[in-house]
Amino acid sequence: MPIIDEDKLAELYKEIDNERKSADFFRQLHERNKQNLANKRFYVVGFYGLLFLLILTGAYLAFWPETSTKQQQPEVDVQDSAQVERLQKENALLKAKGTDLQSVLTTEEVYTVQLLASSNARLMLFSEQFVNFRAHPINDFYAYSLGNFATEAEAEAFREELIKMGFSDVWVTIYKENERILIDRE
């Protein structure tokens, strides 16, 4: 059996240690490259997925709203024509009664939404010419109401909007010839 010199044995151990260190270095390098490649794949797949979603969204916006607006258009036209017809009737009524809106409001049955009642007569925070806001004397109080509506349904819809805006105690009232008519709600 051959004898190995101690110096050569020490060199052999150093060489083996260097090989282990380089193997560890290359293994770590390989793991980092593998992780970087996985990250790049993730970003590439994500990019193409996002691009695909953008294309689908663009196609949806380009083609779908055309059919949905065509279906909704007749409803809007019907609502607009009904409102135009209602306004024409109101204008005809005003022309038939003359141009004085106050006289129409005192002779016709008018639905309003009462906001509050107060004993303070100086609460008049509006002009007398402002016909949509009125104060009606009732016994020792003044009832303050807003709006002039031809039907109870219109006044009720306005009342619901006022409730949505934060008014809590509002109700529909009727006035004819400046007299309050109680609504029987049974």
Secondary structure, DSSP 4 states (H G I P E B T S, - for coil): -PPPPHHHHHHHHHHHHHHHHHHHHHHHHHHHHHHHHHHHHHHHHHHHHHHHHHHHHHHHHHHHHHHHHHHHHHHHHHHHHHHHHHHHHHHHHHHHH-S-HHHHHHHSEEEEEEEEEES-GGG--S-TT-TTEEEEEETTEEEEEEEEESSHHHHHHHHHHHHHTT--S-EEEEEETTEEE-----
